């Protein structure tokens, strides 16, 4: 089968690989749609540490082709969305209703048993985040899939696997945005647009989109942003000017860069909440004055996967989509074949897409 494999830092290609059948507790999925997410690029460029070679892809949907021994949550023929974080059901975090932090297995490029099902010329190939679904087929843990109604379009369903859940969840789960509040969103790419959608769904009255691209901010307005900043100006001062000098109740960093994080914290009002969604480099550090937090009562929160319980949240987000409250279709700027994955990555790097999606035959 074909798969997108990163062989080393800054080098990836579409290649033919071999795939073993699923073992106990695993599922073979025929992929139908795979989102092209910035986190895939972060594996390629080393922002997210990963062993190599590795099959990329962590946001997607498909059809269950085969199940291994002991699998009871899905069956062949089911349509599923795939979660890149498992829900093992027995680790400390799953026991404490925090499955988005599941530690049931190591994030080391393997499945639960410490091996993978992918190989090429006898060499084992790792998979990204338990799944590696930028491929025609994938063997993933059953603890990473949830069945969905067969009426949903695979492209829209795929987005729920990462970008939608992370962004919308950041607003409604992590921050718990209150109705009538003021929100600022730094970064209006695919995830940022979903933070904006989440804030809108939560009832925020003022949603300020912040980005260096005027085009992206214009798109943000169509997803619920009520205000935008001047890309050439001081974002923090502009946000304060739009909020009577107070600052935003909630500010979200969806970039993952220290300077943007510092802006995000400064733009948050006293007793407000700054939510860090973007994934930065491991060696990047941001600075906060030691007196700021106690004197202003601000809160800084990290957001992992939109604080999701994917078994409940994936169907919920798709129901919001079906009800017309969550726009998934317009997030998909362009579709690609698997062979066109390099073009999809290039378009993402150049900011051409809200979300590109690889559609499988």
Short mmCIF file of the C-alpha atoms (twelve columns), coordinates in Angstrom:
data_MODEL
# 
_entry.id   MODEL 
# 
loop_
_atom_site.group_PDB 
_atom_site.id 
_atom_site.type_symbol 
_atom_site.label_atom_id 
_atom_site.label_alt_id 
_atom_site.label_comp_id 
_atom_site.label_asym_id 
_atom_site.label_seq_id 
_atom_site.Cartn_x 
_atom_site.Cartn_y 
_atom_site.Cartn_z 
_atom_site.pdbx_PDB_model_num 
ATOM 1   C CA . UNK A 1   0.000   0.000   0.000  1 
ATOM 2   C CA . UNK A 2   0.996   3.659   -0.345 1 
ATOM 3   C CA . UNK A 3   1.835   5.828   2.649  1 
ATOM 4   C CA . UNK A 4   3.475   9.179   3.353  1 
ATOM 5   C CA . UNK A 5   6.688   8.362   5.205  1 
ATOM 6   C CA . UNK A 6   9.185   10.766  6.762  1 
ATOM 7   C CA . UNK A 7   12.574  9.033   6.569  1 
ATOM 8   C CA . UNK A 8   14.483  11.717  8.473  1 
ATOM 9   C CA . UNK A 9   14.240  15.364  9.446  1 
ATOM 10  C CA . UNK A 10  12.830  17.521  6.633  1 
ATOM 11  C CA . UNK A 11  12.508  14.596  4.239  1 
ATOM 12  C CA . UNK A 12  9.288   12.758  3.382  1 
ATOM 13  C CA . UNK A 13  7.773   11.014  0.368  1 
ATOM 14  C CA . UNK A 14  4.879   8.849   -0.803 1 
ATOM 15  C CA . UNK A 15  6.214   5.284   -0.840 1 
ATOM 16  C CA . UNK A 16  4.974   1.700   -0.982 1 
ATOM 17  C CA . UNK A 17  5.050   -0.135  2.358  1 
ATOM 18  C CA . UNK A 18  3.842   -3.436  3.764  1 
ATOM 19  C CA . UNK A 19  1.118   -3.680  6.395  1 
ATOM 20  C CA . UNK A 20  0.562   -6.612  8.752  1 
ATOM 21  C CA . UNK A 21  -2.965  -7.551  9.893  1 
ATOM 22  C CA . UNK A 22  -4.321  -6.287  13.212 1 
ATOM 23  C CA . UNK A 23  -3.407  -8.065  16.430 1 
ATOM 24  C CA . UNK A 24  -5.417  -8.313  19.636 1 
ATOM 25  C CA . UNK A 25  -7.186  -5.046  20.419 1 
ATOM 26  C CA . UNK A 26  -6.415  -3.517  17.019 1 
ATOM 27  C CA . UNK A 27  -8.406  -2.456  13.968 1 
ATOM 28  C CA . UNK A 28  -7.592  -2.366  10.253 1 
ATOM 29  C CA . UNK A 29  -9.091  0.740   8.648  1 
ATOM 30  C CA . UNK A 30  -9.471  1.587   4.982  1 
ATOM 31  C CA . UNK A 31  -8.772  5.306   5.020  1 
ATOM 32  C CA . UNK A 32  -11.258 7.572   3.238  1 
ATOM 33  C CA . UNK A 33  -10.055 11.040  4.263  1 
ATOM 34  C CA . UNK A 34  -6.942  12.359  6.028  1 
ATOM 35  C CA . UNK A 35  -6.516  15.966  7.119  1 
ATOM 36  C CA . UNK A 36  -3.193  17.663  6.471  1 
ATOM 37  C CA . UNK A 37  -2.392  19.245  9.835  1 
ATOM 38  C CA . UNK A 38  0.498   21.448  10.885 1 
ATOM 39  C CA . UNK A 39  1.392   18.821  13.489 1 
ATOM 40  C CA . UNK A 40  2.327   16.480  10.625 1 
ATOM 41  C CA . UNK A 41  4.776   19.102  9.418  1 
ATOM 42  C CA . UNK A 42  5.988   19.534  13.009 1 
ATOM 43  C CA . UNK A 43  7.033   15.881  13.021 1 
ATOM 44  C CA . UNK A 44  8.871   16.352  9.739  1 
ATOM 45  C CA . UNK A 45  10.788  19.433  10.915 1 
ATOM 46  C CA . UNK A 46  11.457  18.180  14.442 1 
ATOM 47  C CA . UNK A 47  9.187   20.533  16.373 1 
ATOM 48  C CA . UNK A 48  7.391   17.432  17.638 1 
ATOM 49  C CA . UNK A 49  10.042  14.778  18.480 1 
ATOM 50  C CA . UNK A 50  9.562   11.478  16.669 1 
ATOM 51  C CA . UNK A 51  11.582  8.430   15.724 1 
ATOM 52  C CA . UNK A 52  12.240  7.848   12.014 1 
ATOM 53  C CA . UNK A 53  11.189  6.480   9.618  1 
ATOM 54  C CA . UNK A 54  7.555   7.223   10.461 1 
ATOM 55  C CA . UNK A 55  4.203   7.153   8.666  1 
ATOM 56  C CA . UNK A 56  2.641   10.606  8.998  1 
ATOM 57  C CA . UNK A 57  -1.020  11.437  9.555  1 
ATOM 58  C CA . UNK A 58  -3.170  11.665  12.679 1 
ATOM 59  C CA . UNK A 59  -6.458  13.309  11.607 1 
ATOM 60  C CA . UNK A 60  -8.813  11.143  9.620  1 
ATOM 61  C CA . UNK A 61  -11.832 8.953   9.033  1 
ATOM 62  C CA . UNK A 62  -12.434 5.661   7.287  1 
ATOM 63  C CA . UNK A 63  -14.171 2.294   7.208  1 
ATOM 64  C CA . UNK A 64  -13.338 -0.638  9.469  1 
ATOM 65  C CA . UNK A 65  -12.070 -3.449  7.257  1 
ATOM 66  C CA . UNK A 66  -11.022 -5.998  9.881  1 
ATOM 67  C CA . UNK A 67  -10.840 -6.253  13.667 1 
ATOM 68  C CA . UNK A 68  -8.414  -8.140  15.842 1 
ATOM 69  C CA . UNK A 69  -9.226  -10.484 18.690 1 
ATOM 70  C CA . UNK A 70  -11.096 -8.941  21.592 1 
ATOM 71  C CA . UNK A 71  -12.351 -5.831  19.764 1 
ATOM 72  C CA . UNK A 72  -15.961 -5.072  20.678 1 
ATOM 73  C CA . UNK A 73  -16.408 -1.308  20.204 1 
ATOM 74  C CA . UNK A 74  -16.449 -1.449  16.378 1 
ATOM 75  C CA . UNK A 75  -17.044 -4.038  13.660 1 
ATOM 76  C CA . UNK A 76  -16.206 -4.414  9.953  1 
ATOM 77  C CA . UNK A 77  -18.167 -1.941  7.848  1 
ATOM 78  C CA . UNK A 78  -18.427 0.698   10.577 1 
ATOM 79  C CA . UNK A 79  -17.536 4.255   9.644  1 
ATOM 80  C CA . UNK A 80  -15.101 5.648   12.201 1 
ATOM 81  C CA . UNK A 81  -13.215 8.784   13.184 1 
ATOM 82  C CA . UNK A 82  -9.710  8.175   14.524 1 
ATOM 83  C CA . UNK A 83  -8.263  9.788   17.641 1 
ATOM 84  C CA . UNK A 84  -4.500  10.274  17.873 1 
ATOM 85  C CA . UNK A 85  -4.794  9.986   21.665 1 
ATOM 86  C CA . UNK A 86  -6.104  6.610   22.860 1 
ATOM 87  C CA . UNK A 87  -8.675  6.129   25.584 1 
ATOM 88  C CA . UNK A 88  -7.233  3.084   27.323 1 
ATOM 89  C CA . UNK A 89  -9.808  3.252   30.117 1 
ATOM 90  C CA . UNK A 90  -7.507  2.152   32.929 1 
ATOM 91  C CA . UNK A 91  -4.663  4.668   33.386 1 
ATOM 92  C CA . UNK A 92  -4.737  7.438   36.019 1 
ATOM 93  C CA . UNK A 93  -5.980  10.061  33.558 1 
ATOM 94  C CA . UNK A 94  -8.729  7.942   32.009 1 
ATOM 95  C CA . UNK A 95  -9.844  7.025   35.538 1 
ATOM 96  C CA . UNK A 96  -10.029 10.745  36.374 1 
ATOM 97  C CA . UNK A 97  -12.117 11.668  33.308 1 
ATOM 98  C CA . UNK A 98  -9.123  13.200  31.514 1 
ATOM 99  C CA . UNK A 99  -8.644  10.779  28.583 1 
ATOM 100 C CA . UNK A 100 -6.997  13.495  26.469 1 
ATOM 101 C CA . UNK A 101 -3.958  12.878  28.689 1 
ATOM 102 C CA . UNK A 102 -4.158  9.072   28.454 1 
ATOM 103 C CA . UNK A 103 -0.850  7.465   29.465 1 
ATOM 104 C CA . UNK A 104 -1.871  3.893   28.725 1 
ATOM 105 C CA . UNK A 105 0.946   3.577   26.201 1 
ATOM 106 C CA . UNK A 106 4.104   5.460   25.286 1 
ATOM 107 C CA . UNK A 107 4.117   8.026   22.481 1 
ATOM 108 C CA . UNK A 108 7.157   6.362   20.929 1 
ATOM 109 C CA . UNK A 109 5.950   5.624   17.396 1 
ATOM 110 C CA . UNK A 110 4.643   2.170   18.283 1 
ATOM 111 C CA . UNK A 111 1.285   0.628   19.129 1 
ATOM 112 C CA . UNK A 112 0.386   -0.591  22.609 1 
ATOM 113 C CA . UNK A 113 2.580   -3.706  22.364 1 
ATOM 114 C CA . UNK A 114 5.707   -1.727  21.514 1 
ATOM 115 C CA . UNK A 115 5.753   -2.678  17.817 1 
ATOM 116 C CA . UNK A 116 4.163   -1.412  14.606 1 
ATOM 117 C CA . UNK A 117 2.419   -3.177  11.726 1 
ATOM 118 C CA . UNK A 118 4.168   -1.187  8.977  1 
ATOM 119 C CA . UNK A 119 7.416   -2.191  7.287  1 
ATOM 120 C CA . UNK A 120 9.406   -1.686  4.105  1 
ATOM 121 C CA . UNK A 121 11.993  -4.142  2.818  1 
ATOM 122 C CA . UNK A 122 11.977  -5.844  6.192  1 
ATOM 123 C CA . UNK A 123 12.586  -2.647  8.166  1 
ATOM 124 C CA . UNK A 124 9.947   -1.655  10.716 1 
ATOM 125 C CA . UNK A 125 8.432   1.791   10.228 1 
ATOM 126 C CA . UNK A 126 7.018   3.799   13.121 1 
ATOM 127 C CA . UNK A 127 3.590   5.455   13.052 1 
ATOM 128 C CA . UNK A 128 2.688   8.958   14.162 1 
ATOM 129 C CA . UNK A 129 0.711   9.145   17.405 1 
ATOM 130 C CA . UNK A 130 -0.415  5.491   17.496 1 
ATOM 131 C CA . UNK A 131 -2.094  5.750   14.077 1 
ATOM 132 C CA . UNK A 132 -0.055  6.886   11.038 1 
ATOM 133 C CA . UNK A 133 -3.101  7.387   8.840  1 
ATOM 134 C CA . UNK A 134 -1.703  9.292   5.868  1 
ATOM 135 C CA . UNK A 135 -1.917  5.988   4.048  1 
ATOM 136 C CA . UNK A 136 -4.342  3.845   2.098  1 
ATOM 137 C CA . UNK A 137 -4.847  1.559   5.122  1 
ATOM 138 C CA . UNK A 138 -3.875  1.751   8.772  1 
ATOM 139 C CA . UNK A 139 -3.806  -0.611  11.743 1 
ATOM 140 C CA . UNK A 140 -4.642  1.352   14.895 1 
ATOM 141 C CA . UNK A 141 -5.618  0.501   18.474 1 
ATOM 142 C CA . UNK A 142 -9.359  -0.005  18.925 1 
ATOM 143 C CA . UNK A 143 -8.936  2.448   21.812 1 
ATOM 144 C CA . UNK A 144 -8.353  5.155   19.151 1 
ATOM 145 C CA . UNK A 145 -11.582 4.842   17.167 1 
ATOM 146 C CA . UNK A 146 -15.232 5.714   17.569 1 
ATOM 147 C CA . UNK A 147 -18.048 4.715   15.226 1 
ATOM 148 C CA . UNK A 148 -20.107 7.481   13.630 1 
ATOM 149 C CA . UNK A 149 -23.331 7.659   11.642 1 
ATOM 150 C CA . UNK A 150 -22.758 6.572   8.052  1 
ATOM 151 C CA . UNK A 151 -24.514 9.652   6.713  1 
ATOM 152 C CA . UNK A 152 -21.575 11.932  7.485  1 
ATOM 153 C CA . UNK A 153 -19.168 12.967  4.756  1 
ATOM 154 C CA . UNK A 154 -15.738 11.458  5.415  1 
ATOM 155 C CA . UNK A 155 -13.948 14.741  4.701  1 
ATOM 156 C CA . UNK A 156 -15.908 16.625  7.340  1 
ATOM 157 C CA . UNK A 157 -15.660 13.719  9.789  1 
ATOM 158 C CA . UNK A 158 -11.881 13.580  9.346  1 
ATOM 159 C CA . UNK A 159 -11.478 17.148  10.608 1 
ATOM 160 C CA . UNK A 160 -13.120 16.199  13.892 1 
ATOM 161 C CA . UNK A 161 -10.169 13.875  14.545 1 
ATOM 162 C CA . UNK A 162 -7.864  16.788  15.391 1 
ATOM 163 C CA . UNK A 163 -8.380  20.397  14.275 1 
ATOM 164 C CA . UNK A 164 -12.051 20.761  15.160 1 
ATOM 165 C CA . UNK A 165 -11.818 18.946  18.480 1 
ATOM 166 C CA . UNK A 166 -8.688  20.860  19.479 1 
ATOM 167 C CA . UNK A 167 -10.025 24.272  18.478 1 
ATOM 168 C CA . UNK A 168 -13.676 24.086  19.437 1 
ATOM 169 C CA . UNK A 169 -12.764 22.138  22.563 1 
ATOM 170 C CA . UNK A 170 -10.223 24.796  23.580 1 
ATOM 171 C CA . UNK A 171 -13.098 27.272  23.813 1 
ATOM 172 C CA . UNK A 172 -15.929 25.180  25.218 1 
ATOM 173 C CA . UNK A 173 -14.009 22.547  27.201 1 
ATOM 174 C CA . UNK A 174 -10.622 23.940  28.255 1 
ATOM 175 C CA . UNK A 175 -11.516 27.619  28.734 1 
ATOM 176 C CA . UNK A 176 -15.255 27.103  29.297 1 
ATOM 177 C CA . UNK A 177 -15.990 30.411  27.563 1 
ATOM 178 C CA . UNK A 178 -19.002 32.087  29.140 1 
ATOM 179 C CA . UNK A 179 -21.889 33.679  27.210 1 
ATOM 180 C CA . UNK A 180 -21.417 37.416  26.699 1 
ATOM 181 C CA . UNK A 181 -17.643 37.271  27.128 1 
ATOM 182 C CA . UNK A 182 -14.805 38.751  25.071 1 
ATOM 183 C CA . UNK A 183 -12.376 36.456  23.268 1 
ATOM 184 C CA . UNK A 184 -9.130  37.122  21.380 1 
ATOM 185 C CA . UNK A 185 -7.650  34.453  19.115 1 
ATOM 186 C CA . UNK A 186 -3.995  34.710  18.042 1 
ATOM 187 C CA . UNK A 187 -3.567  32.673  14.868 1 
ATOM 188 C CA . UNK A 188 -6.368  32.133  12.360 1 
ATOM 189 C CA . UNK A 189 -5.306  28.947  10.629 1 
ATOM 190 C CA . UNK A 190 -7.401  25.784  10.707 1 
ATOM 191 C CA . UNK A 191 -7.323  25.310  14.491 1 
ATOM 192 C CA . UNK A 192 -7.705  29.023  15.166 1 
ATOM 193 C CA . UNK A 193 -10.838 29.159  13.027 1 
ATOM 194 C CA . UNK A 194 -12.250 26.370  15.163 1 
ATOM 195 C CA . UNK A 195 -11.429 28.242  18.374 1 
ATOM 196 C CA . UNK A 196 -13.451 31.095  16.875 1 
ATOM 197 C CA . UNK A 197 -16.296 28.710  16.075 1 
ATOM 198 C CA . UNK A 198 -16.168 27.321  19.598 1 
ATOM 199 C CA . UNK A 199 -16.308 30.806  21.105 1 
ATOM 200 C CA . UNK A 200 -19.277 31.635  18.887 1 
ATOM 201 C CA . UNK A 201 -21.080 28.452  19.890 1 
ATOM 202 C CA . UNK A 202 -20.362 29.246  23.556 1 
ATOM 203 C CA . UNK A 203 -22.058 32.644  23.158 1 
ATOM 204 C CA . UNK A 204 -19.113 35.060  23.238 1 
ATOM 205 C CA . UNK A 205 -20.291 38.553  22.280 1 
ATOM 206 C CA . UNK A 206 -16.933 39.825  21.010 1 
ATOM 207 C CA . UNK A 207 -14.433 37.624  19.158 1 
ATOM 208 C CA . UNK A 208 -11.252 39.366  18.018 1 
ATOM 209 C CA . UNK A 209 -9.237  37.614  15.309 1 
ATOM 210 C CA . UNK A 210 -5.480  38.295  15.302 1 
ATOM 211 C CA . UNK A 211 -3.175  37.213  12.495 1 
ATOM 212 C CA . UNK A 212 -0.431  38.622  10.301 1 
ATOM 213 C CA . UNK A 213 -2.531  37.695  7.267  1 
ATOM 214 C CA . UNK A 214 -5.413  40.034  6.435  1 
ATOM 215 C CA . UNK A 215 -6.836  37.277  4.217  1 
ATOM 216 C CA . UNK A 216 -6.977  34.811  7.118  1 
ATOM 217 C CA . UNK A 217 -8.668  37.380  9.350  1 
ATOM 218 C CA . UNK A 218 -11.258 38.039  6.669  1 
ATOM 219 C CA . UNK A 219 -11.977 34.312  6.601  1 
ATOM 220 C CA . UNK A 220 -12.163 34.361  10.407 1 
ATOM 221 C CA . UNK A 221 -15.028 36.862  10.194 1 
ATOM 222 C CA . UNK A 222 -17.034 34.372  8.158  1 
ATOM 223 C CA . UNK A 223 -16.602 31.791  10.965 1 
ATOM 224 C CA . UNK A 224 -17.728 34.081  13.766 1 
ATOM 225 C CA . UNK A 225 -15.066 36.722  14.473 1 
ATOM 226 C CA . UNK A 226 -16.693 40.079  15.213 1 
ATOM 227 C CA . UNK A 227 -13.492 42.152  15.046 1 
ATOM 228 C CA . UNK A 228 -10.040 41.944  13.470 1 
ATOM 229 C CA . UNK A 229 -6.762  43.735  14.163 1 
ATOM 230 C CA . UNK A 230 -4.486  45.682  11.849 1 
ATOM 231 C CA . UNK A 231 -1.697  43.203  10.978 1 
ATOM 232 C CA . UNK A 232 0.821   46.052  10.991 1 
ATOM 233 C CA . UNK A 233 -0.152  47.351  14.431 1 
ATOM 234 C CA . UNK A 234 0.351   46.372  18.072 1 
ATOM 235 C CA . UNK A 235 -2.096  43.520  18.701 1 
ATOM 236 C CA . UNK A 236 -2.212  43.971  22.478 1 
ATOM 237 C CA . UNK A 237 -2.947  47.707  22.284 1 
ATOM 238 C CA . UNK A 238 -5.615  47.122  19.655 1 
ATOM 239 C CA . UNK A 239 -7.326  44.467  21.775 1 
ATOM 240 C CA . UNK A 240 -7.267  46.774  24.785 1 
ATOM 241 C CA . UNK A 241 -8.723  49.521  22.638 1 
ATOM 242 C CA . UNK A 242 -11.576 47.248  21.567 1 
ATOM 243 C CA . UNK A 243 -12.322 46.260  25.179 1 
ATOM 244 C CA . UNK A 244 -12.367 49.691  26.855 1 
ATOM 245 C CA . UNK A 245 -8.809  49.247  28.074 1 
ATOM 246 C CA . UNK A 246 -9.633  46.072  30.019 1 
ATOM 247 C CA . UNK A 247 -8.418  43.234  27.806 1 
ATOM 248 C CA . UNK A 248 -10.029 39.988  26.725 1 
ATOM 249 C CA . UNK A 249 -11.792 37.640  29.132 1 
ATOM 250 C CA . UNK A 250 -10.139 34.786  27.238 1 
ATOM 251 C CA . UNK A 251 -7.134  34.912  24.905 1 
ATOM 252 C CA . UNK A 252 -5.965  31.920  22.883 1 
ATOM 253 C CA . UNK A 253 -2.514  31.340  21.431 1 
ATOM 254 C CA . UNK A 254 -2.921  29.038  18.428 1 
ATOM 255 C CA . UNK A 255 0.570   29.634  17.039 1 
ATOM 256 C CA . UNK A 256 2.968   28.079  19.542 1 
ATOM 257 C CA . UNK A 257 5.645   30.770  19.541 1 
ATOM 258 C CA . UNK A 258 7.008   32.425  22.666 1 
ATOM 259 C CA . UNK A 259 6.482   35.995  21.487 1 
ATOM 260 C CA . UNK A 260 2.877   35.292  20.543 1 
ATOM 261 C CA . UNK A 261 2.279   33.582  23.887 1 
ATOM 262 C CA . UNK A 262 3.580   36.661  25.688 1 
ATOM 263 C CA . UNK A 263 1.236   38.849  23.632 1 
ATOM 264 C CA . UNK A 264 -1.638  36.511  24.435 1 
ATOM 265 C CA . UNK A 265 -1.005  36.795  28.181 1 
ATOM 266 C CA . UNK A 266 -0.674  40.579  27.996 1 
ATOM 267 C CA . UNK A 267 -3.948  40.831  26.065 1 
ATOM 268 C CA . UNK A 268 -5.832  38.952  28.797 1 
ATOM 269 C CA . UNK A 269 -7.689  41.058  31.355 1 
ATOM 270 C CA . UNK A 270 -7.194  40.813  35.103 1 
ATOM 271 C CA . UNK A 271 -8.662  37.517  36.306 1 
ATOM 272 C CA . UNK A 272 -8.877  36.437  32.679 1 
ATOM 273 C CA . UNK A 273 -7.671  33.204  31.124 1 
ATOM 274 C CA . UNK A 274 -4.876  32.776  28.577 1 
ATOM 275 C CA . UNK A 275 -5.124  29.398  26.824 1 
ATOM 276 C CA . UNK A 276 -2.070  27.956  25.060 1 
ATOM 277 C CA . UNK A 277 -3.185  25.754  22.166 1 
ATOM 278 C CA . UNK A 278 -0.317  25.993  19.673 1 
ATOM 279 C CA . UNK A 279 2.570   23.513  19.843 1 
ATOM 280 C CA . UNK A 280 5.970   25.214  19.837 1 
ATOM 281 C CA . UNK A 281 9.513   23.942  19.677 1 
ATOM 282 C CA . UNK A 282 10.835  22.118  22.723 1 
ATOM 283 C CA . UNK A 283 13.616  24.687  23.167 1 
ATOM 284 C CA . UNK A 284 11.334  27.745  22.965 1 
ATOM 285 C CA . UNK A 285 10.666  29.598  26.216 1 
ATOM 286 C CA . UNK A 286 8.315   32.455  27.057 1 
ATOM 287 C CA . UNK A 287 8.752   34.986  29.839 1 
ATOM 288 C CA . UNK A 288 6.253   36.316  32.379 1 
ATOM 289 C CA . UNK A 289 7.019   38.904  35.044 1 
ATOM 290 C CA . UNK A 290 6.980   37.111  38.412 1 
ATOM 291 C CA . UNK A 291 4.566   39.659  39.889 1 
ATOM 292 C CA . UNK A 292 2.054   39.632  37.042 1 
ATOM 293 C CA . UNK A 293 0.059   36.529  37.934 1 
ATOM 294 C CA . UNK A 294 -0.456  37.199  41.659 1 
ATOM 295 C CA . UNK A 295 -1.213  40.899  41.110 1 
ATOM 296 C CA . UNK A 296 -3.568  40.387  38.160 1 
ATOM 297 C CA . UNK A 297 -5.038  36.969  39.080 1 
ATOM 298 C CA . UNK A 298 -4.617  35.869  35.474 1 
ATOM 299 C CA . UNK A 299 -4.672  32.164  34.663 1 
ATOM 300 C CA . UNK A 300 -2.486  30.462  32.053 1 
ATOM 301 C CA . UNK A 301 -3.905  27.139  30.870 1 
ATOM 302 C CA . UNK A 302 -2.441  24.559  28.546 1 
ATOM 303 C CA . UNK A 303 -4.840  22.931  26.108 1 
ATOM 304 C CA . UNK A 304 -4.264  19.345  25.044 1 
ATOM 305 C CA . UNK A 305 -6.631  18.061  22.338 1 
ATOM 306 C CA . UNK A 306 -9.392  20.449  23.404 1 
ATOM 307 C CA . UNK A 307 -9.724  18.620  26.748 1 
ATOM 308 C CA . UNK A 308 -11.685 16.015  24.815 1 
ATOM 309 C CA . UNK A 309 -13.347 12.785  25.716 1 
ATOM 310 C CA . UNK A 310 -13.371 11.789  22.071 1 
ATOM 311 C CA . UNK A 311 -15.866 8.956   22.507 1 
ATOM 312 C CA . UNK A 312 -18.494 11.531  23.480 1 
ATOM 313 C CA . UNK A 313 -17.123 14.642  21.805 1 
ATOM 314 C CA . UNK A 314 -16.622 13.362  18.242 1 
ATOM 315 C CA . UNK A 315 -20.326 12.467  17.872 1 
ATOM 316 C CA . UNK A 316 -21.288 15.728  19.621 1 
ATOM 317 C CA . UNK A 317 -19.293 17.861  17.180 1 
ATOM 318 C CA . UNK A 318 -20.750 15.985  14.225 1 
ATOM 319 C CA . UNK A 319 -24.235 16.571  15.625 1 
ATOM 320 C CA . UNK A 320 -23.429 20.306  15.834 1 
ATOM 321 C CA . UNK A 321 -22.297 20.092  12.209 1 
ATOM 322 C CA . UNK A 322 -25.511 18.346  11.206 1 
ATOM 323 C CA . UNK A 323 -27.552 21.011  13.015 1 
ATOM 324 C CA . UNK A 324 -25.764 23.779  11.106 1 
ATOM 325 C CA . UNK A 325 -24.050 25.202  14.204 1 
ATOM 326 C CA . UNK A 326 -20.533 24.061  13.323 1 
ATOM 327 C CA . UNK A 327 -19.215 24.753  9.831  1 
ATOM 328 C CA . UNK A 328 -16.901 21.993  8.652  1 
ATOM 329 C CA . UNK A 329 -17.420 22.132  4.899  1 
ATOM 330 C CA . UNK A 330 -15.916 25.601  4.402  1 
ATOM 331 C CA . UNK A 331 -12.864 24.648  6.459  1 
ATOM 332 C CA . UNK A 332 -11.870 22.333  3.613  1 
ATOM 333 C CA . UNK A 333 -10.122 24.656  1.177  1 
ATOM 334 C CA . UNK A 334 -8.751  22.001  -1.148 1 
ATOM 335 C CA . UNK A 335 -8.654  18.218  -1.543 1 
ATOM 336 C CA . UNK A 336 -5.752  16.097  -2.764 1 
ATOM 337 C CA . UNK A 337 -4.966  12.516  -3.707 1 
ATOM 338 C CA . UNK A 338 -2.435  10.633  -1.599 1 
ATOM 339 C CA . UNK A 339 0.146   11.067  -4.362 1 
ATOM 340 C CA . UNK A 340 -0.392  14.827  -4.096 1 
ATOM 341 C CA . UNK A 341 0.596   14.921  -0.406 1 
ATOM 342 C CA . UNK A 342 3.779   16.960  -1.100 1 
ATOM 343 C CA . UNK A 343 1.638   19.639  -2.786 1 
ATOM 344 C CA . UNK A 344 -0.724  19.590  0.200  1 
ATOM 345 C CA . UNK A 345 2.194   20.188  2.576  1 
ATOM 346 C CA . UNK A 346 3.496   23.011  0.391  1 
ATOM 347 C CA . UNK A 347 0.082   24.699  0.324  1 
ATOM 348 C CA . UNK A 348 -0.150  24.396  4.111  1 
ATOM 349 C CA . UNK A 349 3.305   25.884  4.643  1 
ATOM 350 C CA . UNK A 350 2.409   28.828  2.399  1 
ATOM 351 C CA . UNK A 351 -0.877  29.436  4.243  1 
ATOM 352 C CA . UNK A 352 -3.088  28.742  1.233  1 
ATOM 353 C CA . UNK A 353 -5.547  26.480  3.047  1 
ATOM 354 C CA . UNK A 354 -7.715  26.577  6.130  1 
ATOM 355 C CA . UNK A 355 -7.470  22.803  5.849  1 
ATOM 356 C CA . UNK A 356 -6.331  20.572  3.055  1 
ATOM 357 C CA . UNK A 357 -7.718  17.040  3.012  1 
ATOM 358 C CA . UNK A 358 -6.346  13.953  1.300  1 
ATOM 359 C CA . UNK A 359 -9.233  11.953  -0.143 1 
ATOM 360 C CA . UNK A 360 -8.666  8.235   -0.647 1 
ATOM 361 C CA . UNK A 361 -10.351 6.211   -3.376 1 
# 
